[in-house]
Amino acid sequence: MFAQLQELQGQPWRRKVFQVVQMLHIIAVALAVWKGLALVTNTESPVVVVLSGSMEPGFYRGDLLFLVKTSRPIEVGDVTVYRARNTEIPIVHRVLETHSASHGQLLLTKGDNNLMDDIMLYNGARWLHSDQIVGRVVGCVASALTASYLPYVGYVTLLMNDYPMLKYVVLGLLGLSMLFERE
């Protein structure tokens, strides 16, 4: 490790700048892909991770879901991701009831593994409004996958949220690996 640090110090400044630019390029490409997916799927969050067991056995904690937001009305049985008023964490639940309203649809949702509907999660409202829907779970059309989710792939995100230091360790290791790359 110390030999690699000494080698890094001995590199010309152009090589160091090139490695930093290469790291920034990777970050920019990742952001562009995310924004491109958001544009194509018409949702701010085209991919979400299931955070709890409320949708078991359909979806488990850590499953990665693919979302899309279309003009097609939401139907009973659709699995949606919504944000309740005054909350930041999106919720993945199935639609139980829909009603038409002058300003869109009114929805009632429930987790498949929950005993009661989500009214208590709506922060005082009786119905969820369709403008609170982030997206609806759909199949992945961009690859050979036909499933609407990837099981357990989101556990990396869950671990990084549960253990914030792990996030910094992983990012630090990725940064160091980029600096020590010899290509």
N, CA and C of each residue as an Amber inpcrd file, in Angstrom:
protein
   549
   0.8310000  -1.1940000   0.0000000   0.0000000   0.0000000   0.0000000
   0.8760000   1.2590000   0.0000000   1.9220000   1.2570000   0.8500000
   2.7940000   2.4360000   0.9090000   3.5660000   2.6140000  -0.3910000
   3.9390000   1.5020000  -1.0040000   4.6460000   1.5850000  -2.2880000
   3.7500000   2.2040000  -3.3420000   2.4520000   1.8610000  -3.2920000
   1.5120000   2.4350000  -4.2610000   1.3150000   3.9220000  -4.0120000
   1.2850000   4.3250000  -2.7400000   1.1620000   5.7520000  -2.4280000
   2.3880000   6.5210000  -2.8970000   3.5670000   5.9450000  -2.7200000
   4.7870000   6.6070000  -3.2020000   4.7870000   6.6860000  -4.7240000
   4.2950000   5.6200000  -5.3610000   4.2090000   5.6340000  -6.8220000
   3.2370000   6.7070000  -7.2900000   2.1270000   6.8670000  -6.5440000
   1.1370000   7.8920000  -6.8760000   1.7600000   9.2780000  -6.7570000
   2.5740000   9.4980000  -5.7300000   3.2430000  10.7930000  -5.5640000
   4.2190000  11.0680000  -6.7020000   4.8500000  10.0230000  -7.2130000
   5.8460000  10.1950000  -8.2670000   5.2420000  10.3750000  -9.6490000
   3.9220000  10.2170000  -9.7810000   3.2920000  10.3640000 -11.0880000
   3.2930000  11.8230000 -11.5180000   3.3870000  12.0620000 -12.8270000
   3.3000000  13.4350000 -13.3170000   1.9200000  14.0200000 -13.0370000
   1.8650000  15.3270000 -12.9300000   0.6080000  15.9880000 -12.5930000
  -0.4590000  15.7250000 -13.6550000  -0.0750000  15.5490000 -14.8920000
  -1.0580000  15.2890000 -15.9470000  -1.7640000  13.9520000 -15.7030000
  -1.0350000  12.9740000 -15.2490000  -1.6190000  11.6620000 -14.9560000
  -2.6260000  11.7730000 -13.8220000  -2.3140000  12.5550000 -12.7940000
  -3.2310000  12.7540000 -11.6670000  -4.5030000  13.4580000 -12.1320000
  -4.3400000  14.4770000 -12.9460000  -5.5000000  15.2090000 -13.4680000
  -6.3470000  14.2710000 -14.3230000  -5.6960000  13.4630000 -15.1580000
  -6.4150000  12.5180000 -16.0040000  -7.2530000  11.5590000 -15.1660000
  -6.7220000  11.0690000 -14.0590000  -7.4600000  10.1420000 -13.2110000
  -8.6600000  10.8230000 -12.5430000  -8.4840000  12.0660000 -12.1330000
  -9.6030000  12.8010000 -11.5380000 -10.6880000  13.0430000 -12.5860000
 -10.2870000  13.4170000 -13.7880000 -11.2520000  13.6420000 -14.8710000
 -11.9710000  12.3360000 -15.2030000 -11.2500000  11.2260000 -15.1580000
 -11.8540000   9.9250000 -15.4210000 -12.9210000   9.5960000 -14.3690000
 -12.6550000   9.8870000 -13.1040000 -13.6430000   9.6660000 -12.0450000
 -14.8730000  10.5400000 -12.2680000 -14.6530000  11.8060000 -12.6020000
 -15.7700000  12.7170000 -12.8570000 -16.5820000  12.2580000 -14.0670000
 -15.9170000  11.7120000 -15.0520000 -16.6030000  11.1990000 -16.2370000
 -17.5300000  10.0410000 -15.8690000 -17.0720000   9.1410000 -15.0330000
 -17.9040000   8.0100000 -14.6010000 -19.1300000   8.5090000 -13.8490000
 -18.9410000   9.4860000 -12.9820000 -20.0650000  10.0560000 -12.2330000
 -21.0480000  10.7320000 -13.1890000 -20.5320000  11.4760000 -14.1590000
 -21.3950000  12.1630000 -15.1190000 -22.1930000  11.1780000 -15.9630000
 -21.5620000  10.0920000 -16.3770000 -22.2700000   9.0800000 -17.1680000
 -23.3780000   8.4350000 -16.3350000 -23.0930000   8.1270000 -15.0900000
 -24.1110000   7.5290000 -14.2160000 -25.3020000   8.4750000 -14.0480000
 -25.0320000   9.7570000 -13.8370000 -26.1270000  10.7300000 -13.7120000
 -26.9070000  10.8720000 -15.0110000 -26.2130000  10.8550000 -16.1370000
 -26.8870000  10.9680000 -17.4380000 -27.7810000   9.7620000 -17.6930000
 -27.3070000   8.5780000 -17.3370000 -28.1260000   7.3730000 -17.5050000
 -29.3730000   7.4700000 -16.6290000 -29.1960000   7.9200000 -15.3870000
 -30.3460000   8.0600000 -14.4720000 -31.3600000   9.0610000 -15.0210000
 -30.8720000  10.2200000 -15.4760000 -31.7790000  11.2380000 -16.0140000
 -32.4320000  10.7640000 -17.3070000 -31.6970000  10.0110000 -18.1240000
 -32.2700000   9.4500000 -19.3470000 -33.3830000   8.4650000 -19.0400000
 -33.1610000   7.6040000 -18.0440000 -34.2130000   6.6780000 -17.6190000
 -35.4270000   7.4380000 -17.0940000 -35.1830000   8.4910000 -16.3320000
 -36.2800000   9.2920000 -15.7930000 -37.0880000   9.9270000 -16.9270000
 -36.4180000  10.3670000 -17.9610000 -37.0960000  10.9810000 -19.1070000
 -37.9210000   9.9430000 -19.8670000 -37.3370000   8.7730000 -20.1100000
 -38.0170000   7.7220000 -20.8680000 -39.2230000   7.1720000 -20.0950000
 -39.0820000   6.9990000 -18.7850000 -40.1550000   6.4090000 -17.9780000
 -41.1360000   7.4510000 -17.4470000 -40.8250000   8.7260000 -17.6390000
 -41.6900000   9.8310000 -17.2010000 -41.8850000   9.8630000 -15.6790000
 -40.8910000   9.4270000 -14.9510000 -40.9720000   9.4610000 -13.4980000
 -39.6550000   9.9550000 -12.9210000 -39.7270000  10.6390000 -11.7940000
 -38.5190000  11.1570000 -11.1460000 -37.6250000  10.0510000 -10.6210000
 -38.2090000   8.8870000 -10.4020000 -37.4570000   7.7740000  -9.8340000
 -37.7970000   6.4940000 -10.6040000 -37.0530000   6.1850000 -11.6690000
 -37.3850000   5.0170000 -12.4780000 -37.0740000   3.6820000 -11.8180000
 -36.2590000   3.6970000 -10.7830000 -35.8880000   2.4750000 -10.0690000
 -35.9780000   2.7620000  -8.5750000 -36.6270000   1.8610000  -7.8160000
 -36.7110000   2.0130000  -6.3630000 -36.3950000   0.6860000  -5.6930000
 -36.0170000   0.7650000  -4.4360000 -35.7190000  -0.4130000  -3.6230000
 -36.8420000  -0.5870000  -2.6040000 -37.3250000  -1.8020000  -2.4610000
 -38.3430000  -2.1090000  -1.4510000 -37.6680000  -2.0310000  -0.0860000
 -38.2090000  -1.1850000   0.7950000 -37.5750000  -0.9330000   2.0910000
 -38.1170000  -1.7850000   3.2360000 -39.3050000  -2.3660000   3.0480000
 -39.8970000  -3.1350000   4.1520000 -40.5060000  -4.4260000   3.6210000
 -41.0700000  -5.2060000   4.5180000 -41.7070000  -6.4670000   4.1450000
 -43.1940000  -6.3490000   3.9130000 -43.7020000  -5.1340000   3.7190000
 -45.1470000  -4.9490000   3.5980000 -45.7450000  -5.5130000   2.3120000
 -44.9140000  -5.8170000   1.3110000 -45.4390000  -6.3540000   0.0490000
 -45.1260000  -7.8450000  -0.1270000 -44.6440000  -8.5000000   0.9250000
 -44.3770000  -9.9310000   0.8120000 -45.6840000 -10.6850000   0.6470000
 -45.7430000 -11.7470000  -0.0840000 -44.6690000 -12.4740000  -0.7350000
 -44.3750000 -11.9980000  -2.1600000 -45.0520000 -10.9730000  -2.6460000
 -44.8010000 -10.4830000  -4.0100000 -43.4320000  -9.8700000  -4.1680000
 -43.0840000  -8.9640000  -3.2560000 -41.7850000  -8.3020000  -3.2690000
 -41.2190000  -8.3510000  -1.8550000 -39.9220000  -8.5930000  -1.7670000
 -39.2530000  -8.6800000  -0.4680000 -38.3490000  -7.4790000  -0.2670000
 -37.9910000  -7.2460000   0.9790000 -37.0650000  -6.1700000   1.3260000
 -35.7750000  -6.3390000   0.5280000 -35.3560000  -5.2700000  -0.1500000
 -34.1490000  -5.3180000  -0.9580000 -34.3880000  -5.5590000  -2.4360000
 -35.6160000  -5.8860000  -2.8330000 -35.9000000  -6.0630000  -4.2570000
 -35.8280000  -4.7180000  -4.9690000 -35.3260000  -4.7320000  -6.1840000
 -35.2100000  -3.5260000  -7.0090000 -36.3760000  -3.5160000  -7.9900000
 -37.1920000  -2.4570000  -7.9630000 -38.3830000  -2.3660000  -8.8120000
 -38.1730000  -1.3520000  -9.9270000 -38.7370000  -1.6310000 -11.0990000
 -38.6900000  -0.7260000 -12.2370000 -40.0480000  -0.0330000 -12.3500000
 -40.0310000   1.2980000 -12.4880000 -41.2620000   2.0850000 -12.5140000
 -41.4310000   2.8200000 -13.8290000 -42.6820000   3.1250000 -14.1270000
 -43.0230000   3.9800000 -15.2490000 -44.2610000   4.7830000 -14.8450000
 -44.3910000   5.9570000 -15.4230000 -45.5710000   6.7880000 -15.1570000
 -46.1890000   7.1250000 -16.5030000 -47.3840000   6.6280000 -16.7420000
 -48.0620000   6.8430000 -18.0150000 -49.3620000   7.6060000 -17.7840000
 -49.9940000   7.9870000 -18.8830000 -51.2670000   8.7050000 -18.7730000
 -52.4280000   7.7310000 -18.5530000 -52.1830000   6.4410000 -18.7150000
 -53.2190000   5.4350000 -18.4900000 -53.6630000   5.4960000 -17.0360000
 -54.9620000   5.4930000 -16.7930000 -55.4410000   5.5500000 -15.4020000
 -54.9390000   4.3540000 -14.5950000 -54.7210000   4.6050000 -13.3320000
 -54.2870000   3.5480000 -12.4200000 -55.4880000   2.6670000 -12.1330000
 -55.2530000   1.3550000 -12.1340000 -56.3360000   0.3950000 -11.9520000
 -56.1640000  -0.3740000 -10.6460000 -57.2650000  -0.9210000 -10.1670000
 -57.2260000  -1.7760000  -8.9860000 -56.2910000  -2.9440000  -9.2830000
 -55.3870000  -3.2270000  -8.3550000 -54.4260000  -4.3110000  -8.5250000
 -53.0490000  -3.8320000  -8.9570000 -52.9550000  -2.6110000  -9.4890000
 -51.6410000  -2.0790000  -9.8670000 -50.7880000  -1.8850000  -8.6220000
 -49.5110000  -2.1970000  -8.7400000 -48.5680000  -1.9260000  -7.6550000
 -47.9510000  -0.5690000  -7.9560000 -48.1490000   0.3690000  -7.0430000
 -47.6760000   1.7370000  -7.2440000 -46.6560000   2.1100000  -6.1790000
 -45.9050000   3.1420000  -6.5040000 -45.0110000   3.7640000  -5.5350000
 -45.5340000   5.1830000  -5.3550000 -45.8150000   5.5670000  -4.1160000
 -46.3580000   6.9030000  -3.8630000 -45.6240000   7.5730000  -2.7240000
 -45.7790000   8.8980000  -2.6960000 -45.2580000   9.6990000  -1.5840000
 -46.4440000  10.3500000  -0.8980000 -46.6230000  10.0130000   0.3510000
 -47.6740000  10.6560000   1.1350000 -47.2680000  12.1050000   1.4050000
 -48.2360000  12.9520000   1.6170000 -47.9600000  14.3650000   1.8860000
 -47.0410000  14.5110000   3.1040000 -46.0870000  15.4170000   3.0120000
 -45.1460000  15.7340000   4.0920000 -44.2400000  14.5590000   4.4710000
 -43.9990000  13.6510000   3.5400000 -43.0460000  12.5690000   3.7820000
 -42.0690000  12.4990000   2.6150000 -40.8870000  11.9850000   2.8810000
 -39.8810000  11.8780000   1.8380000 -39.7200000  10.4550000   1.3200000
 -40.0390000   9.4740000   2.1400000 -39.7980000   8.0780000   1.7780000
 -40.9690000   7.5560000   0.9490000 -40.6870000   7.0840000  -0.2700000
 -41.7660000   6.5200000  -1.0940000 -42.2170000   5.1650000  -0.5550000
 -43.4800000   4.8420000  -0.7920000 -44.0840000   3.6090000  -0.2920000
 -44.5500000   2.7750000  -1.4850000 -44.2420000   1.4850000  -1.4540000
 -44.6360000   0.5440000  -2.5090000 -45.8250000  -0.2490000  -2.0000000
 -47.0260000  -0.0020000  -2.5760000 -48.2220000  -0.7410000  -2.1720000
 -49.1650000  -0.9240000  -3.3480000 -50.0840000  -1.8580000  -3.2030000
 -51.0460000  -2.1940000  -4.2520000 -52.3220000  -1.3530000  -4.1110000
 -52.9280000  -0.9990000  -5.2310000 -54.1600000  -0.2020000  -5.2430000
 -55.3560000  -1.1150000  -4.9830000 -56.1610000  -0.7330000  -3.9740000
 -57.3700000  -1.4910000  -3.6220000 -58.6230000  -0.9130000  -4.2580000
 -58.6950000   0.4280000  -4.2880000 -59.8700000   1.1190000  -4.8290000
 -59.4300000   2.3350000  -5.6160000 -60.2030000   2.6850000  -6.6320000
 -59.9710000   3.9280000  -7.3740000 -61.3000000   4.6370000  -7.5500000
 -61.2480000   5.9510000  -7.5660000 -62.4330000   6.7760000  -7.8120000
 -62.0030000   7.9590000  -8.6670000 -62.8550000   8.3450000  -9.5860000
 -62.5610000   9.5110000 -10.4240000 -62.9030000  10.7770000  -9.6640000
 -62.0980000  11.7960000  -9.8750000 -62.3410000  13.1030000  -9.2660000
 -62.0450000  14.1610000 -10.3240000 -62.4440000  15.3800000 -10.0620000
 -62.2320000  16.4550000 -11.0350000 -60.7510000  16.7450000 -11.2520000
 -59.9190000  16.4780000 -10.2850000 -58.4930000  16.7710000 -10.3740000
 -57.6440000  15.5020000 -10.5350000 -58.2270000  14.4060000 -11.0000000
 -57.4790000  13.1670000 -11.1900000 -58.1880000  11.9960000 -10.5440000
 -57.4160000  11.0560000 -10.0830000 -57.9790000   9.8780000  -9.4320000
 -57.7460000   9.9340000  -7.9320000 -58.6630000   9.3260000  -7.2020000
 -58.4890000   9.1070000  -5.7730000 -58.2310000   7.6150000  -5.5880000
 -57.2500000   7.2910000  -4.7720000 -56.8120000   5.9060000  -4.6380000
 -56.7620000   5.4810000  -3.1800000 -56.9890000   4.1940000  -2.9600000
 -56.7920000   3.5850000  -1.6540000 -55.8100000   2.4390000  -1.8690000
 -54.7440000   2.4120000  -1.0850000 -53.6930000   1.4080000  -1.2620000
 -53.5260000   0.5740000   0.0030000 -52.8180000  -0.5450000  -0.1660000
 -52.5420000  -1.4250000   0.9640000 -51.3640000  -2.3170000   0.6000000
 -50.5040000  -2.5780000   1.5660000 -49.4330000  -3.5400000   1.3740000
 -50.0050000  -4.9490000   1.4080000 -49.5330000  -5.8250000   0.5300000
 -50.0570000  -7.1870000   0.4630000 -49.9160000  -7.9300000   1.7890000
 -48.9040000  -7.5850000   2.5740000 -48.6300000  -8.2700000   3.8350000
 -49.2210000  -7.5250000   5.0340000 -49.9280000  -6.4330000   4.7850000
 -50.5190000  -5.6370000   5.8640000 -51.9660000  -6.0520000   6.1010000
 -52.4200000  -5.8940000   7.3380000 -53.8010000  -6.2410000   7.6680000
 -54.7780000  -5.1350000   7.2850000 -54.3210000  -3.8670000   7.3260000
 -55.2140000  -2.7290000   7.0750000 -54.7200000  -1.9140000   5.8900000
 -55.6250000  -1.0940000   5.3580000 -55.2600000  -0.2210000   4.2530000
 -54.3500000   0.8960000   4.7440000 -53.9520000   1.7860000   3.8240000
 -52.9330000   2.8070000   4.1070000 -53.4830000   4.1580000   4.5680000
 -54.7390000   4.2500000   4.9120000 -55.3100000   5.5560000   5.2630000
 -54.4860000   6.2570000   6.3380000 -53.9780000   5.5210000   7.3100000
 -53.1910000   6.1480000   8.3750000 -51.8700000   6.7150000   7.8440000
 -51.4100000   6.2420000   6.6920000 -50.1700000   6.7520000   6.1020000
 -50.3920000   8.0290000   5.2820000 -51.6470000   8.3600000   4.9880000
 -51.9590000   9.5220000   4.1420000 -51.9260000  10.8480000   4.8930000
 -51.5060000  10.8430000   6.1350000 -51.3810000  12.0640000   6.9550000
 -52.6660000  12.8710000   7.0200000 -53.7450000  12.2070000   7.4170000
 -55.0150000  12.8900000   7.6320000 -55.9560000  12.8630000   6.4450000
 -55.5110000  12.5280000   5.2750000 -56.3800000  12.4740000   4.1000000
 -57.0950000  11.1190000   4.0580000 -58.2530000  11.0950000   3.4390000
 -59.0240000   9.8540000   3.3050000 -58.5620000   9.0630000   2.0880000
 -58.0550000   9.7720000   1.0570000 -57.6380000   9.1420000  -0.1890000
 -56.2580000   9.6360000  -0.5940000 -55.6010000   8.8450000  -1.3640000
 -54.3460000   9.2270000  -1.9890000 -54.7040000   9.8360000  -3.3400000
 -54.0950000  10.9610000  -3.6970000 -54.3690000  11.6030000  -4.9830000
 -53.3850000  11.0930000  -6.0250000 -53.8490000  10.9940000  -7.2510000
 -53.0060000  10.4300000  -8.3110000 -51.7380000  11.2490000  -8.5500000
 -51.7280000  12.5290000  -8.1680000 -50.5040000  13.3210000  -8.3440000
 -49.4210000  12.9540000  -7.3290000 -49.7520000  12.1270000  -6.3490000
 -48.7720000  11.6630000  -5.3790000 -48.0810000  10.3720000  -5.8340000
 -48.5180000   9.8200000  -6.9500000 -47.9380000   8.5800000  -7.4610000
 -46.6090000   8.8920000  -8.1400000 -45.5560000   8.2200000  -7.7050000
 -44.2350000   8.3620000  -8.3050000 -44.1680000   7.5220000  -9.5730000
 -44.7720000   6.3470000  -9.5420000 -44.7900000   5.4650000 -10.6930000
 -45.4840000   4.1630000 -10.3780000 -45.6210000   3.3720000 -11.4220000
 -46.2560000   2.0600000 -11.2950000 -45.2310000   1.0080000 -11.6960000
 -45.2180000  -0.1070000 -10.9930000 -44.2450000  -1.1670000 -11.2520000
 -44.5770000  -1.8220000 -12.5920000 -43.5320000  -1.9360000 -13.4470000
 -43.6990000  -2.5630000 -14.7660000 -42.5210000  -3.4800000 -15.0440000
 -42.6050000  -4.2270000 -16.1180000 -41.5120000  -5.0830000 -16.5420000
 -40.3700000  -4.2740000 -17.1000000 -39.1980000  -4.8540000 -17.0980000
 -38.0100000  -4.2010000 -17.6230000 -37.9260000  -4.4880000 -19.1140000
 -38.1960000  -3.5000000 -19.9450000 -38.1890000  -3.7050000 -21.3870000
 -36.8220000  -3.4300000 -21.9920000 -35.9010000  -2.8760000 -21.2370000
 -34.6020000  -2.4930000 -21.7740000 -33.6360000  -3.6660000 -21.8520000
 -34.0160000  -4.8030000 -21.3370000 -33.1070000  -5.9550000 -21.3630000
 -33.9000000  -7.2250000 -21.6040000 -33.2410000  -8.3310000 -21.4840000
 -33.8970000  -9.6170000 -21.6950000 -34.7660000 -10.0060000 -20.5030000
 -34.7230000  -9.2270000 -19.4510000 -35.5260000  -9.5470000 -18.2660000
 -36.9950000  -9.3050000 -18.5470000 -37.8360000 -10.1960000 -18.0940000
 -39.2670000  -9.9930000 -18.2460000 -39.9070000  -9.6840000 -16.9080000
 -39.1570000  -9.7770000 -15.8350000 -39.6940000  -9.5150000 -14.5020000
 -39.7940000  -8.0140000 -14.2710000 -40.6480000  -7.6340000 -13.3420000
 -40.8030000  -6.2290000 -13.0020000 -39.8570000  -5.8280000 -11.8730000
 -39.0060000  -6.7530000 -11.4640000 -38.0860000  -6.4580000 -10.3720000
 -36.8670000  -7.3700000 -10.4500000 -35.8230000  -6.9770000  -9.7170000
 -34.6360000  -7.8150000  -9.5550000 -34.5370000  -8.1490000  -8.0700000
 -34.6700000  -9.4150000  -7.7170000 -34.6850000  -9.7710000  -6.2970000
 -33.3670000  -9.4720000  -5.5900000 -33.4740000  -8.8800000  -4.4380000
 -32.3790000  -8.6470000  -3.4880000 -31.2360000  -7.7600000  -3.9940000
 -31.3050000  -7.2430000  -5.2030000 -30.2300000  -6.3910000  -5.7350000
 -30.1250000  -5.0880000  -4.9400000 -31.2220000  -4.6240000  -4.3870000
 -31.2250000  -3.3760000  -3.6360000 -30.6620000  -3.4840000  -2.2340000
 -30.2380000  -4.6700000  -1.8170000 -29.6810000  -4.8070000  -0.4750000
 -28.4460000  -3.9460000  -0.2700000 -27.7130000  -3.6760000  -1.3310000
 -26.5470000  -2.7960000  -1.2180000 -26.9970000  -1.4250000  -0.7160000
 -28.0850000  -0.9150000  -1.2990000 -28.6340000   0.3780000  -0.8720000
 -29.1060000   0.3210000   0.5710000 -29.7880000  -0.7670000   0.9300000
 -30.2740000  -0.9010000   2.3110000 -29.1210000  -0.9180000   3.3070000
 -28.0610000  -1.6580000   2.9800000 -26.9040000  -1.7170000   3.8770000
 -26.2560000  -0.3420000   4.0230000 -26.1440000   0.3900000   2.9260000
 -25.5190000   1.7160000   2.9970000 -26.3790000   2.7020000   3.7720000
 -27.7080000   2.5400000   3.7200000 -28.5830000   3.4140000   4.5130000
 -28.5900000   3.0090000   5.9790000 -28.5340000   1.7030000   6.2480000
 -28.5380000   1.2240000   7.6330000 -27.2010000   1.4870000   8.3310000
 -26.1160000   1.4450000   7.5680000 -24.7720000   1.6640000   8.1070000
 -24.0740000   2.7590000   7.2960000 -24.3060000   4.0350000   7.6430000
 -23.7670000   5.1460000   6.8480000 -22.2490000   5.1100000   6.6690000
 -21.5070000   4.5970000   7.6370000 -20.0510000   4.5290000   7.4830000
 -19.6560000   3.6070000   6.3290000 -20.4570000   2.5750000   6.0870000
 -20.1930000   1.6630000   4.9830000 -20.2150000   2.4070000   3.6470000
 -21.1170000   3.3670000   3.5370000 -21.2130000   4.1750000   2.3190000
 -19.8940000   4.9200000   2.0630000 -19.3460000   5.5140000   3.0870000
 -18.1030000   6.2660000   2.9410000 -16.9170000   5.3440000   2.6730000
 -16.9230000   4.1700000   3.2860000 -15.8490000   3.2030000   3.0440000
 -15.8850000   2.7440000   1.5820000 -17.0720000   2.3960000   1.0930000
 -17.2000000   1.9340000  -0.2960000 -16.8000000   3.0410000  -1.2690000
 -17.2870000   4.2580000  -1.0450000 -16.9160000   5.3690000  -1.9300000
 -15.4240000   5.6490000  -1.8690000 -14.8340000   5.5790000  -0.6800000
 -13.3960000   5.7890000  -0.5450000 -12.5910000   4.7250000  -1.2740000
 -13.0040000   3.4720000  -1.1460000 -12.3170000   2.3880000  -1.8410000
 -12.4430000   2.5180000  -3.3550000 -13.6120000   2.9290000  -3.8200000
 -13.7820000   3.1480000  -5.2580000 -12.8780000   4.2730000  -5.7510000
 -12.8090000   5.3450000  -4.9760000 -11.9300000   6.4570000  -5.3440000
 -10.4730000   6.0470000  -5.3720000 -10.0380000   5.3180000  -4.3560000
  -8.6540000   4.8390000  -4.3130000  -8.3490000   3.8980000  -5.4760000
  -9.2880000   3.0430000  -5.8000000  -9.0550000   2.1120000  -6.9180000
  -8.8990000   2.8720000  -8.2230000  -9.6370000   3.9610000  -8.3750000
  -9.4920000   4.7760000  -9.5860000  -8.1200000   5.4520000  -9.6160000
  -7.6600000   5.9040000  -8.4690000  -6.3610000   6.5870000  -8.4290000
  -5.2000000   5.6470000  -8.7040000  -5.3340000   4.3890000  -8.2650000
  -4.2520000   3.4300000  -8.4370000  -4.3380000   2.6450000  -9.7370000
  -5.3720000   2.9380000 -10.5370000  -5.5130000   2.2550000 -11.8170000
  -4.3520000   2.6300000 -12.7360000  -3.8080000   1.6650000 -13.4240000
  -2.6210000   1.9120000 -14.2410000  -2.9370000   2.0800000 -15.7090000
  -4.1300000   1.9810000 -16.1030000  -4.4520000   2.0530000 -17.5370000
  -4.4330000   3.4430000 -18.0750000
